[in-house]
Amino acid sequence: MDETLTGKPSSDAGEPRSLKRRIYVYDTTLRDGAQGEGVSFSVQDKILLTKRLIQLGFDYVEGGYPASNEKDYQYFRQVRDIDHGHTQICAFGMTRRKNTFVEEDPGLKVLLSCQLGVVTIVGKASAFQVRRVLQTTLDENLRMVADTIRYLREHGCRVFFDAEHFFDGWKQDPDYTWTVIATAAEAGAEVVALCDTNGGSLPEEVAAITAQVVDRLPVPVGIHCHNDGDLAVANTLVAVDAGAVQVQGTINGIGERCGNADLISVVANLAFKKGNRYEVLSPQAIRQFTDLSRFVYELANLTFRPQQPFVGKSAFAHKGGMHVSGVNRDVRAYEHIDPAWVGNERRILVSELSGRSNIIARIRKYNLQNENELAEKILAAVVAKEAEGYQYEAADGSFDLLVRRCAGLFRPHFRRLNYHVDIRPDFVEGLRTEATVELEVDGEVEHVVAKGDGPVDALDRAFRKALLKKYPNLAQMNLVDYKVRVINFEAHTAARVRVLIESQDQEEVWGTVGVSENIIEASLQALMESYEYKLCKDEDRAKNGEKQAVASVGLQADQVSTSQATSALKST
């Protein structure tokens, strides 16, 4: 058997053998994850994610089910040209059809044509499933398992066996379920993965049953859990403690129904919470988990989950004043790990629920005088603004400007004099939107007109047209998100709205906020805040660059003086 799956301690050249038990990470995002509602990957998407997982050192990447669709088949044709490193690309398939010669099964022929080293075969491990779903005999199911694995092994494939409905089958008829996995092992399966296919098992059940299997089965055991009981990660972890050496799951836990075990959480818990008992991915790979998580969300066209453990935007966000006060004294007070370990970051939120500690934590980067007095002033301003409907948790750019205003450091870069938005039907363009703005910029009045795809786009184009002459760096900024929230919905069409805008340049992404009964006015407020934040931070960067340059010149002058003095001493 290949040592990569024995679970034995690993070693690197010149390094002592590790005492940790090696746990192998098997990613099925491209196959099981793609079965999630609203998830679809193109061939190029699948190739991009495969390359990313290879770079991070994942042990196994299950690329898809080539016998089921042309897209997956094309993926396996293309993936052969990629340098896999130590990562193995796996194709997924099923046992031969019932009452069919294995050599004649079309699905197995497709698997062999993929020319991959590892094939994962799924087979029924539940007597109930065999009788009611496959509608065949228990003996025929055993022959299907054995024939398929032997056939693939004879053709040079390594075979993993996914024992579908394993835990449900074990609880109903343990003797038959045991016979299925024992048959798979005897036929040549290198790993038998125990599947909680319906996702309804409890951790104590998974732990006890897995321990029995590990004790009796002659080949390594894997674990594959679904999340219907919100226990997929917990069930995976207890299975590892019980002896499983391969963990199967998906990035972000995407998958059919409630999803699969989230490999982000599984790997992070194994790496950081198990007292150095297990060796999984490298620390360098785990530090890229936040980027990996967001990459998969973007690839799958899904919305980020802010509260996702370890990698969510809110995973290390602190809002309550008591919490922030504790974190300021010792981050371990309210954080279970260092967020940098998974590539995330600590965030201190500001709202009417915040205390002075939150404000102080946020403004320390400004190096301002009278910190406590200023914090009280800022907190009072936040409370007053949030009473009007503003919110600063997702509007860090607007909060930065609020701090500058309270500290007396804000100088507006332009002044809005007037604006007008005209929307009218057009026989050629459909709806024609045009914005007119009048600004005072550096003592001069700019009066410009611009067309756009909508009122916000037209205003943005008009403002940029007026400002770019004086501030060309605004060309580096663009809008990436726009959200509208009704605040006092009981006022119906007269309700106030809060507009949150996300903008970005080459260095960062920031949020700004505007509030008004008029959605265009609220949008314009948020837009203007975004321009001001960009201009302020660029000025700060330029000033810091000048200070560093002056300091560098001073250091060089000191070095010259020291050198001259040294020469003079030597000459005397």
C-alpha positions as a Python dict, from the first residue, in 0.01 Angstrom:
ca = {
    (1, 'M'): (0, 0, 0),
    (2, 'D'): (114, 355, -75),
    (3, 'E'): (253, 509, 245),
    (4, 'T'): (61, 831, 176),
    (5, 'L'): (-251, 663, 308),
    (6, 'T'): (-127, 453, 596),
    (7, 'G'): (-156, 726, 856),
    (8, 'K'): (202, 655, 965),
    (9, 'P'): (421, 941, 1094),
    (10, 'S'): (574, 1135, 806),
    (11, 'S'): (923, 1272, 770),
    (12, 'D'): (1109, 1517, 551),
    (13, 'A'): (1463, 1467, 428),
    (14, 'G'): (1705, 1547, 706),
    (15, 'E'): (1425, 1596, 963),
    (16, 'P'): (1328, 1363, 1248),
    (17, 'R'): (1007, 1166, 1192),
    (18, 'S'): (701, 1347, 1323),
    (19, 'L'): (509, 1194, 1610),
    (20, 'K'): (189, 1347, 1479),
    (21, 'R'): (-67, 1133, 1297),
    (22, 'R'): (-94, 1241, 935),
    (23, 'I'): (-445, 1335, 826),
    (24, 'Y'): (-506, 1353, 451),
    (25, 'V'): (-732, 1625, 313),
    (26, 'Y'): (-967, 1520, 33),
    (27, 'D'): (-1150, 1809, -134),
    (28, 'T'): (-1475, 1740, -320),
    (29, 'T'): (-1585, 2099, -384),
    (30, 'L'): (-1581, 2043, -760),
    (31, 'R'): (-1809, 1740, -741),
    (32, 'D'): (-2011, 1724, -419),
    (33, 'G'): (-1995, 2101, -368),
    (34, 'A'): (-2121, 2161, -722),
    (35, 'Q'): (-2440, 1975, -627),
    (36, 'G'): (-2537, 2260, -395),
    (37, 'E'): (-2834, 2474, -492),
    (38, 'G'): (-2728, 2770, -707),
    (39, 'V'): (-2371, 2639, -753),
    (40, 'S'): (-2227, 2585, -1100),
    (41, 'F'): (-1865, 2569, -1211),
    (42, 'S'): (-1744, 2607, -1567),
    (43, 'V'): (-1452, 2396, -1687),
    (44, 'Q'): (-1227, 2698, -1645),
    (45, 'D'): (-1359, 2755, -1291),
    (46, 'K'): (-1277, 2395, -1205),
    (47, 'I'): (-925, 2427, -1345),
    (48, 'L'): (-865, 2752, -1153),
    (49, 'L'): (-976, 2602, -821),
    (50, 'T'): (-774, 2286, -885),
    (51, 'K'): (-460, 2495, -935),
    (52, 'R'): (-533, 2687, -615),
    (53, 'L'): (-577, 2367, -412),
    (54, 'I'): (-258, 2222, -562),
    (55, 'Q'): (-66, 2535, -458),
    (56, 'L'): (-192, 2494, -101),
    (57, 'G'): (-87, 2130, -89),
    (58, 'F'): (-425, 1956, -65),
    (59, 'D'): (-370, 1582, -79),
    (60, 'Y'): (-664, 1490, -301),
    (61, 'V'): (-890, 1693, -532),
    (62, 'E'): (-1200, 1517, -660),
    (63, 'G'): (-1260, 1685, -994),
    (64, 'G'): (-1603, 1550, -1084),
    (65, 'Y'): (-1807, 1266, -1224),
    (66, 'P'): (-1693, 1230, -1587),
    (67, 'A'): (-1959, 975, -1683),
    (68, 'S'): (-2240, 1213, -1587),
    (69, 'N'): (-2173, 1517, -1808),
    (70, 'E'): (-1950, 1648, -2084),
    (71, 'K'): (-1816, 1937, -1873),
    (72, 'D'): (-1660, 1707, -1615),
    (73, 'Y'): (-1520, 1484, -1890),
    (74, 'Q'): (-1353, 1785, -2054),
    (75, 'Y'): (-1211, 1889, -1717),
    (76, 'F'): (-1030, 1555, -1683),
    (77, 'R'): (-892, 1586, -2035),
    (78, 'Q'): (-745, 1929, -1950),
    (79, 'V'): (-630, 1866, -1594),
    (80, 'R'): (-379, 1606, -1710),
    (81, 'D'): (-161, 1889, -1847),
    (82, 'I'): (-129, 2058, -1506),
    (83, 'D'): (166, 1999, -1274),
    (84, 'H'): (-6, 1839, -974),
    (85, 'G'): (289, 1840, -734),
    (86, 'H'): (205, 1587, -464),
    (87, 'T'): (-171, 1646, -507),
    (88, 'Q'): (-368, 1357, -656),
    (89, 'I'): (-661, 1436, -888),
    (90, 'C'): (-947, 1189, -836),
    (91, 'A'): (-1234, 1097, -1066),
    (92, 'F'): (-1564, 993, -912),
    (93, 'G'): (-1776, 701, -1029),
    (94, 'M'): (-2025, 437, -923),
    (95, 'T'): (-2017, 60, -890),
    (96, 'R'): (-2111, -129, -1204),
    (97, 'R'): (-2476, -146, -1291),
    (98, 'K'): (-2673, -433, -1143),
    (99, 'N'): (-2686, -756, -1342),
    (100, 'T'): (-2425, -624, -1589),
    (101, 'F'): (-2075, -750, -1675),
    (102, 'V'): (-1821, -508, -1534),
    (103, 'E'): (-1634, -491, -1866),
    (104, 'E'): (-1950, -363, -2036),
    (105, 'D'): (-2033, -85, -1788),
    (106, 'P'): (-2013, 249, -1976),
    (107, 'G'): (-1940, 453, -1663),
    (108, 'L'): (-1631, 249, -1580),
    (109, 'K'): (-1506, 280, -1938),
    (110, 'V'): (-1524, 658, -1904),
    (111, 'L'): (-1334, 646, -1574),
    (112, 'L'): (-1052, 447, -1733),
    (113, 'S'): (-1037, 689, -2027),
    (114, 'C'): (-958, 972, -1783),
    (115, 'Q'): (-617, 810, -1728),
    (116, 'L'): (-590, 916, -1364),
    (117, 'G'): (-411, 734, -1087),
    (118, 'V'): (-694, 752, -829),
    (119, 'V'): (-1062, 669, -871),
    (120, 'T'): (-1325, 710, -600),
    (121, 'I'): (-1614, 465, -626),
    (122, 'V'): (-1939, 507, -436),
    (123, 'G'): (-2142, 202, -341),
    (124, 'K'): (-2439, 127, -118),
    (125, 'A'): (-2350, 24, 237),
    (126, 'S'): (-2708, 5, 363),
    (127, 'A'): (-2935, -297, 323),
    (128, 'F'): (-3236, -64, 314),
    (129, 'Q'): (-3082, 137, 28),
    (130, 'V'): (-2993, -178, -166),
    (131, 'R'): (-3345, -318, -147),
    (132, 'R'): (-3552, 0, -181),
    (133, 'V'): (-3335, 226, -399),
    (134, 'L'): (-3115, -8, -607),
    (135, 'Q'): (-3395, -265, -604),
    (136, 'T'): (-3156, -556, -616),
    (137, 'T'): (-3041, -831, -383),
    (138, 'L'): (-2788, -789, -104),
    (139, 'D'): (-2557, -1043, -268),
    (140, 'E'): (-2570, -867, -604),
    (141, 'N'): (-2471, -540, -436),
    (142, 'L'): (-2167, -714, -282),
    (143, 'R'): (-2070, -847, -626),
    (144, 'M'): (-2111, -498, -775),
    (145, 'V'): (-1869, -358, -516),
    (146, 'A'): (-1611, -635, -554),
    (147, 'D'): (-1625, -655, -934),
    (148, 'T'): (-1587, -279, -978),
    (149, 'I'): (-1289, -239, -746),
    (150, 'R'): (-1106, -544, -881),
    (151, 'Y'): (-1164, -434, -1241),
    (152, 'L'): (-1022, -87, -1179),
    (153, 'R'): (-727, -226, -986),
    (154, 'E'): (-649, -467, -1271),
    (155, 'H'): (-635, -165, -1503),
    (156, 'G'): (-381, 16, -1286),
    (157, 'C'): (-606, 244, -1080),
    (158, 'R'): (-582, 312, -710),
    (159, 'V'): (-933, 293, -566),
    (160, 'F'): (-1102, 469, -275),
    (161, 'F'): (-1444, 338, -173),
    (162, 'D'): (-1712, 575, -45),
    (163, 'A'): (-1950, 364, 163),
    (164, 'E'): (-2273, 552, 96),
    (165, 'H'): (-2532, 565, 378),
    (166, 'F'): (-2278, 386, 597),
    (167, 'F'): (-2386, 515, 939),
    (168, 'D'): (-2758, 475, 873),
    (169, 'G'): (-2692, 127, 740),
    (170, 'W'): (-2481, 35, 1043),
    (171, 'K'): (-2753, 147, 1283),
    (172, 'Q'): (-3013, -61, 1096),
    (173, 'D'): (-2814, -374, 999),
    (174, 'P'): (-2452, -361, 1115),
    (175, 'D'): (-2365, -709, 989),
    (176, 'Y'): (-2450, -632, 629),
    (177, 'T'): (-2289, -287, 636),
    (178, 'W'): (-1971, -443, 774),
    (179, 'T'): (-1977, -703, 498),
    (180, 'V'): (-1993, -430, 233),
    (181, 'I'): (-1687, -241, 354),
    (182, 'A'): (-1495, -562, 426),
    (183, 'T'): (-1570, -674, 68),
    (184, 'A'): (-1439, -340, -63),
    (185, 'A'): (-1119, -373, 137),
    (186, 'E'): (-1063, -733, 27),
    (187, 'A'): (-1119, -636, -339),
    (188, 'G'): (-838, -378, -317),
    (189, 'A'): (-980, -46, -198),
    (190, 'E'): (-696, 154, -41),
    (191, 'V'): (-928, 364, 174),
    (192, 'V'): (-1285, 307, 285),
    (193, 'A'): (-1463, 638, 354),
    (194, 'L'): (-1755, 612, 596),
    (195, 'C'): (-2035, 837, 466),
    (196, 'D'): (-2302, 1006, 674),
    (197, 'T'): (-2493, 1064, 352),
    (198, 'N'): (-2817, 1192, 504),
    (199, 'G'): (-2629, 1407, 756),
    (200, 'G'): (-2839, 1299, 1052),
    (201, 'S'): (-2590, 1115, 1274),
    (202, 'L'): (-2476, 1246, 1611),
    (203, 'P'): (-2110, 1282, 1714),
    (204, 'E'): (-2131, 1011, 1980),
    (205, 'E'): (-2268, 768, 1720),
    (206, 'V'): (-2002, 856, 1463),
    (207, 'A'): (-1723, 825, 1721),
    (208, 'A'): (-1832, 485, 1851),
    (209, 'I'): (-1900, 330, 1511),
    (210, 'T'): (-1583, 467, 1350),
    (211, 'A'): (-1372, 331, 1636),
    (212, 'Q'): (-1518, -17, 1581),
    (213, 'V'): (-1445, -4, 1207),
    (214, 'V'): (-1089, 125, 1252),
    (215, 'D'): (-1021, -155, 1498),
    (216, 'R'): (-1141, -427, 1258),
    (217, 'L'): (-1085, -304, 900),
    (218, 'P'): (-741, -385, 749),
    (219, 'V'): (-724, -64, 540),
    (220, 'P'): (-726, 305, 638),
    (221, 'V'): (-1060, 471, 708),
    (222, 'G'): (-1187, 806, 579),
    (223, 'I'): (-1486, 1015, 684),
    (224, 'H'): (-1741, 1195, 463),
    (225, 'C'): (-2014, 1389, 644),
    (226, 'H'): (-2310, 1596, 530),
    (227, 'N'): (-2444, 1882, 739),
    (228, 'D'): (-2819, 1823, 769),
    (229, 'G'): (-2795, 1820, 1149),
    (230, 'D'): (-2540, 2107, 1152),
    (231, 'L'): (-2286, 1854, 1284),
    (232, 'A'): (-2072, 1772, 979),
    (233, 'V'): (-1756, 1935, 1116),
    (234, 'A'): (-1808, 1788, 1465),
    (235, 'N'): (-1872, 1443, 1321),
    (236, 'T'): (-1559, 1468, 1107),
    (237, 'L'): (-1344, 1566, 1405),
    (238, 'V'): (-1467, 1285, 1630),
    (239, 'A'): (-1411, 1037, 1346),
    (240, 'V'): (-1049, 1151, 1323),
    (241, 'D'): (-1011, 1110, 1699),
    (242, 'A'): (-1152, 759, 1654),
    (243, 'G'): (-886, 674, 1395),
    (244, 'A'): (-994, 804, 1053),
    (245, 'V'): (-697, 930, 850),
    (246, 'Q'): (-870, 1091, 552),
    (247, 'V'): (-1118, 1380, 581),
    (248, 'Q'): (-1351, 1455, 291),
    (249, 'G'): (-1540, 1782, 254),
    (250, 'T'): (-1578, 2105, 59),
    (251, 'I'): (-1450, 2460, 87),
    (252, 'N'): (-1706, 2669, 281),
    (253, 'G'): (-1917, 2355, 331),
    (254, 'I'): (-2110, 2404, 7),
    (255, 'G'): (-2300, 2102, -120),
    (256, 'E'): (-2638, 1937, -163),
    (257, 'R'): (-2918, 2030, 81),
    (258, 'C'): (-2743, 2173, 388),
    (259, 'G'): (-2396, 2111, 249),
    (260, 'N'): (-2091, 1908, 345),
    (261, 'A'): (-1830, 1930, 617),
    (262, 'D'): (-1646, 2260, 574),
    (263, 'L'): (-1279, 2175, 519),
    (264, 'I'): (-1183, 2525, 634),
    (265, 'S'): (-1315, 2451, 984),
    (266, 'V'): (-1209, 2085, 983),
    (267, 'V'): (-846, 2159, 898),
    (268, 'A'): (-821, 2465, 1126),
    (269, 'N'): (-958, 2268, 1422),
    (270, 'L'): (-727, 1975, 1357),
    (271, 'A'): (-429, 2208, 1324),
    (272, 'F'): (-495, 2436, 1622),
    (273, 'K'): (-726, 2261, 1866),
    (274, 'K'): (-597, 1907, 1902),
    (275, 'G'): (-278, 1955, 2098),
    (276, 'N'): (-40, 1889, 1808),
    (277, 'R'): (-173, 1538, 1765),
    (278, 'Y'): (-234, 1570, 1393),
    (279, 'E'): (-39, 1681, 1089),
    (280, 'V'): (-255, 1834, 816),
    (281, 'L'): (-180, 2114, 569),
    (282, 'S'): (118, 2342, 628),
    (283, 'P'): (80, 2659, 839),
    (284, 'Q'): (161, 2861, 525),
    (285, 'A'): (-135, 2701, 345),
    (286, 'I'): (-375, 2754, 637),
    (287, 'R'): (-277, 3122, 649),
    (288, 'Q'): (-434, 3152, 302),
    (289, 'F'): (-769, 3004, 408),
    (290, 'T'): (-953, 3337, 421),
    (291, 'D'): (-846, 3417, 65),
    (292, 'L'): (-933, 3061, -43),
    (293, 'S'): (-1279, 3086, 113),
    (294, 'R'): (-1359, 3412, -65),
    (295, 'F'): (-1213, 3284, -391),
    (296, 'V'): (-1456, 2990, -386),
    (297, 'Y'): (-1752, 3215, -300),
    (298, 'E'): (-1666, 3436, -598),
    (299, 'L'): (-1611, 3138, -827),
    (300, 'A'): (-1945, 2984, -728),
    (301, 'N'): (-2121, 3325, -745),
    (302, 'L'): (-2236, 3289, -384),
    (303, 'T'): (-2263, 3556, -113),
    (304, 'F'): (-2001, 3552, 161),
    (305, 'R'): (-2118, 3435, 503),
    (306, 'P'): (-1993, 3706, 744),
    (307, 'Q'): (-2040, 3479, 1048),
    (308, 'Q'): (-1853, 3183, 898),
    (309, 'P'): (-1611, 3048, 1161),
    (310, 'F'): (-1240, 3123, 1115),
    (311, 'V'): (-1265, 3306, 779),
    (312, 'G'): (-1586, 3513, 793),
    (313, 'K'): (-1564, 3891, 805),
    (314, 'S'): (-1729, 3884, 1149),
    (315, 'A'): (-1529, 3589, 1286),
    (316, 'F'): (-1298, 3824, 1478),
    (317, 'A'): (-1517, 4135, 1490),
    (318, 'H'): (-1574, 4294, 1831),
    (319, 'K'): (-1866, 4527, 1898),
    (320, 'G'): (-1958, 4517, 2267),
    (321, 'G'): (-1758, 4763, 2476),
    (322, 'M'): (-1673, 4501, 2741),
    (323, 'H'): (-1540, 4269, 2471),
    (324, 'V'): (-1323, 4537, 2314),
    (325, 'S'): (-1190, 4643, 2653),
    (326, 'G'): (-1089, 4282, 2718),
    (327, 'V'): (-926, 4242, 2375),
    (328, 'N'): (-731, 4564, 2429),
    (329, 'R'): (-582, 4413, 2744),
    (330, 'D'): (-525, 4064, 2602),
    (331, 'V'): (-657, 3938, 2268),
    (332, 'R'): (-710, 3593, 2419),
    (333, 'A'): (-994, 3739, 2627),
    (334, 'Y'): (-1239, 3707, 2336),
    (335, 'E'): (-1050, 3533, 2054),
    (336, 'H'): (-997, 3157, 2039),
    (337, 'I'): (-702, 3183, 1795),
    (338, 'D'): (-491, 3453, 1635),
    (339, 'P'): (-691, 3557, 1324),
    (340, 'A'): (-366, 3581, 1125),
    (341, 'W'): (-326, 3202, 1152),
    (342, 'V'): (-609, 3164, 898),
    (343, 'G'): (-536, 3485, 706),
    (344, 'N'): (-815, 3682, 873),
    (345, 'E'): (-798, 4005, 1074),
    (346, 'R'): (-939, 4158, 1391),
    (347, 'R'): (-1209, 4422, 1344),
    (348, 'I'): (-1333, 4667, 1606),
    (349, 'L'): (-1689, 4773, 1527),
    (350, 'V'): (-1838, 5107, 1617),
    (351, 'S'): (-2208, 5160, 1694),
    (352, 'E'): (-2438, 5303, 1959),
    (353, 'L'): (-2369, 4985, 2159),
    (354, 'S'): (-1997, 5057, 2166),
    (355, 'G'): (-1808, 5185, 2463),
    (356, 'R'): (-1510, 5415, 2479),
    (357, 'S'): (-1279, 5115, 2441),
    (358, 'N'): (-1409, 5050, 2089),
    (359, 'I'): (-1344, 5408, 1985),
    (360, 'I'): (-996, 5417, 2138),
    (361, 'A'): (-905, 5090, 1966),
    (362, 'R'): (-1012, 5233, 1632),
    (363, 'I'): (-845, 5576, 1660),
    (364, 'R'): (-505, 5471, 1795),
    (365, 'K'): (-366, 5450, 1443),
    (366, 'Y'): (-414, 5828, 1410),
    (367, 'N'): (-173, 5906, 1701),
    (368, 'L'): (-402, 6185, 1825),
    (369, 'Q'): (-367, 6388, 2143),
    (370, 'N'): (-619, 6378, 2432),
    (371, 'E'): (-727, 6028, 2330),
    (372, 'N'): (-987, 5975, 2604),
    (373, 'E'): (-1152, 6316, 2558),
    (374, 'L'): (-1165, 6268, 2181),
    (375, 'A'): (-1308, 5918, 2221),
    (376, 'E'): (-1601, 6057, 2422),
    (377, 'K'): (-1663, 6318, 2152),
    (378, 'I'): (-1654, 6059, 1873),
    (379, 'L'): (-1880, 5820, 2064),
    (380, 'A'): (-2137, 6097, 2116),
    (381, 'A'): (-2123, 6176, 1743),
    (382, 'V'): (-2170, 5807, 1653),
    (383, 'V'): (-2472, 5775, 1883),
    (384, 'A'): (-2629, 6090, 1737),
    (385, 'K'): (-2568, 5984, 1377),
    (386, 'E'): (-2698, 5631, 1434),
    (387, 'A'): (-3015, 5780, 1580),
    (388, 'E'): (-3063, 5938, 1237),
    (389, 'G'): (-3013, 5601, 1066),
    (390, 'Y'): (-2640, 5599, 995),
    (391, 'Q'): (-2438, 5287, 1061),
    (392, 'Y'): (-2059, 5262, 1068),
    (393, 'E'): (-1993, 4890, 1108),
    (394, 'A'): (-1958, 4845, 731),
    (395, 'A'): (-1865, 5209, 659),
    (396, 'D'): (-1504, 5235, 774),
    (397, 'G'): (-1437, 5517, 526),
    (398, 'S'): (-1717, 5730, 671),
    (399, 'F'): (-1599, 5654, 1024),
    (400, 'D'): (-1248, 5769, 933),
    (401, 'L'): (-1392, 6100, 812),
    (402, 'L'): (-1602, 6129, 1131),
    (403, 'V'): (-1286, 6092, 1340),
    (404, 'R'): (-1108, 6359, 1135),
    (405, 'R'): (-1403, 6598, 1177),
    (406, 'C'): (-1422, 6544, 1554),
    (407, 'A'): (-1045, 6594, 1583),
    (408, 'G'): (-1056, 6912, 1372),
    (409, 'L'): (-836, 6756, 1104),
    (410, 'F'): (-1079, 6743, 815),
    (411, 'R'): (-1047, 6988, 527),
    (412, 'P'): (-1307, 6935, 251),
    (413, 'H'): (-1156, 6898, -96),
    (414, 'F'): (-1466, 7028, -273),
    (415, 'R'): (-1803, 7184, -195),
    (416, 'R'): (-2131, 7078, -351),
    (417, 'L'): (-2328, 7379, -472),
    (418, 'N'): (-2610, 7218, -668),
    (419, 'Y'): (-2706, 6904, -854),
    (420, 'H'): (-2990, 6777, -1070),
    (421, 'V'): (-3076, 6434, -1208),
    (422, 'D'): (-3299, 6400, -1511),
    (423, 'I'): (-3456, 6066, -1610),
    (424, 'R'): (-3675, 6053, -1917),
    (425, 'P'): (-3792, 5797, -2177),
    (426, 'D'): (-3595, 5793, -2499),
    (427, 'F'): (-3697, 5613, -2818),
    (428, 'V'): (-3334, 5517, -2887),
    (429, 'E'): (-3180, 5468, -2542),
    (430, 'G'): (-3490, 5346, -2356),
    (431, 'L'): (-3445, 5539, -2031),
    (432, 'R'): (-3209, 5835, -2058),
    (433, 'T'): (-3037, 5943, -1734),
    (434, 'E'): (-2841, 6264, -1710),
    (435, 'A'): (-2683, 6432, -1407),
    (436, 'T'): (-2582, 6797, -1374),
    (437, 'V'): (-2356, 6900, -1087),
    (438, 'E'): (-2212, 7232, -974),
    (439, 'L'): (-1908, 7211, -745),
    (440, 'E'): (-1659, 7450, -598),
    (441, 'V'): (-1312, 7298, -636),
    (442, 'D'): (-1010, 7491, -509),
    (443, 'G'): (-1194, 7823, -535),
    (444, 'E'): (-1324, 7759, -887),
    (445, 'V'): (-1677, 7660, -986),
    (446, 'E'): (-1713, 7350, -1202),
    (447, 'H'): (-2045, 7302, -1383),
    (448, 'V'): (-2062, 6969, -1568),
    (449, 'V'): (-2313, 6729, -1722),
    (450, 'A'): (-2278, 6352, -1764),
    (451, 'K'): (-2491, 6061, -1880),
    (452, 'G'): (-2508, 5727, -1699),
    (453, 'D'): (-2683, 5391, -1684),
    (454, 'G'): (-2883, 5515, -1385),
    (455, 'P'): (-2895, 5811, -1147),
    (456, 'V'): (-2607, 5693, -925),
    (457, 'D'): (-2386, 5612, -1224),
    (458, 'A'): (-2466, 5948, -1385),
    (459, 'L'): (-2382, 6137, -1063),
    (460, 'D'): (-2059, 5944, -1023),
    (461, 'R'): (-1954, 6026, -1379),
    (462, 'A'): (-2044, 6394, -1336),
    (463, 'F'): (-1854, 6430, -1007),
    (464, 'R'): (-1546, 6261, -1150),
    (465, 'K'): (-1563, 6487, -1454),
    (466, 'A'): (-1559, 6791, -1223),
    (467, 'L'): (-1293, 6661, -983),
    (468, 'L'): (-1039, 6477, -1201),
    (469, 'K'): (-877, 6798, -1327),
    (470, 'K'): (-768, 6882, -971),
    (471, 'Y'): (-752, 6530, -830),
    (472, 'P'): (-642, 6287, -1105),
    (473, 'N'): (-585, 6009, -848),
    (474, 'L'): (-965, 5962, -828),
    (475, 'A'): (-933, 5776, -1158),
    (476, 'Q'): (-779, 5488, -960),
    (477, 'M'): (-1101, 5448, -758),
    (478, 'N'): (-1406, 5252, -863),
    (479, 'L'): (-1732, 5138, -703),
    (480, 'V'): (-1766, 4766, -629),
    (481, 'D'): (-2093, 4737, -435),
    (482, 'Y'): (-2409, 4935, -365),
    (483, 'K'): (-2670, 4846, -101),
    (484, 'V'): (-2994, 5014, 3),
    (485, 'R'): (-3175, 4950, 330),
    (486, 'V'): (-3509, 5099, 439),
    (487, 'I'): (-3474, 5227, 797),
    (488, 'N'): (-3823, 5326, 920),
    (489, 'F'): (-4036, 5104, 698),
    (490, 'E'): (-4353, 5205, 883),
    (491, 'A'): (-4333, 5540, 697),
    (492, 'H'): (-4393, 5349, 371),
    (493, 'T'): (-4283, 5547, 64),
    (494, 'A'): (-4170, 5839, 284),
    (495, 'A'): (-3931, 5616, 477),
    (496, 'R'): (-3566, 5698, 519),
    (497, 'V'): (-3313, 5484, 336),
    (498, 'R'): (-2953, 5405, 419),
    (499, 'V'): (-2717, 5362, 127),
    (500, 'L'): (-2388, 5176, 175),
    (501, 'I'): (-2131, 5200, -102),
    (502, 'E'): (-1811, 4997, -128),
    (503, 'S'): (-1524, 5149, -324),
    (504, 'Q'): (-1174, 5029, -397),
    (505, 'D'): (-843, 5144, -536),
    (506, 'Q'): (-515, 4960, -585),
    (507, 'E'): (-452, 4933, -210),
    (508, 'E'): (-779, 4871, -27),
    (509, 'V'): (-1158, 4846, -16),
    (510, 'W'): (-1361, 5087, 199),
    (511, 'G'): (-1726, 5156, 276),
    (512, 'T'): (-1918, 5483, 305),
    (513, 'V'): (-2274, 5561, 410),
    (514, 'G'): (-2548, 5815, 336),
    (515, 'V'): (-2901, 5855, 482),
    (516, 'S'): (-3200, 6046, 350),
    (517, 'E'): (-3570, 6015, 263),
    (518, 'N'): (-3449, 6059, -97),
    (519, 'I'): (-3255, 5759, -230),
    (520, 'I'): (-3059, 5975, -476),
    (521, 'E'): (-2954, 6217, -200),
    (522, 'A'): (-2849, 5927, 26),
    (523, 'S'): (-2650, 5778, -263),
    (524, 'L'): (-2481, 6110, -332),
    (525, 'Q'): (-2383, 6150, 34),
    (526, 'A'): (-2218, 5807, 27),
    (527, 'L'): (-2044, 5888, -304),
    (528, 'M'): (-1907, 6217, -175),
    (529, 'E'): (-1780, 6047, 141),
    (530, 'S'): (-1602, 5792, -76),
    (531, 'Y'): (-1425, 6061, -281),
    (532, 'E'): (-1321, 6245, 36),
    (533, 'Y'): (-1187, 5930, 200),
    (534, 'K'): (-979, 5847, -108),
    (535, 'L'): (-833, 6198, -122),
    (536, 'C'): (-760, 6209, 252),
    (537, 'K'): (-582, 5875, 264),
    (538, 'D'): (-374, 5959, -46),
    (539, 'E'): (-265, 6284, 118),
    (540, 'D'): (-171, 6094, 434),
    (541, 'R'): (35, 5850, 230),
    (542, 'A'): (214, 6135, 51),
    (543, 'K'): (293, 6310, 383),
    (544, 'N'): (427, 5988, 534),
    (545, 'G'): (641, 5939, 225),
    (546, 'E'): (785, 6288, 264),
    (547, 'K'): (863, 6226, 632),
    (548, 'Q'): (1038, 5902, 548),
    (549, 'A'): (1236, 6076, 274),
    (550, 'V'): (1343, 6353, 515),
    (551, 'A'): (1437, 6097, 778),
    (552, 'S'): (1638, 5904, 520),
    (553, 'V'): (1824, 6221, 412),
    (554, 'G'): (1894, 6302, 778),
    (555, 'L'): (2026, 5952, 838),
    (556, 'Q'): (2254, 5979, 535),
    (557, 'A'): (2379, 6318, 658),
    (558, 'D'): (2452, 6169, 1000),
    (559, 'Q'): (2638, 5884, 834),
    (560, 'V'): (2845, 6130, 628),
    (561, 'S'): (2927, 6335, 938),
    (562, 'T'): (3023, 6022, 1130),
    (563, 'S'): (3240, 5906, 840),
    (564, 'Q'): (3415, 6244, 822),
    (565, 'A'): (3474, 6246, 1197),
    (566, 'T'): (3615, 5896, 1181),
    (567, 'S'): (3850, 5995, 899),
    (568, 'A'): (3966, 6301, 1094),
    (569, 'L'): (4039, 6090, 1401),
    (570, 'K'): (4236, 5843, 1194),
    (571, 'S'): (4439, 6123, 1033),
    (572, 'T'): (4532, 6263, 1373),
}
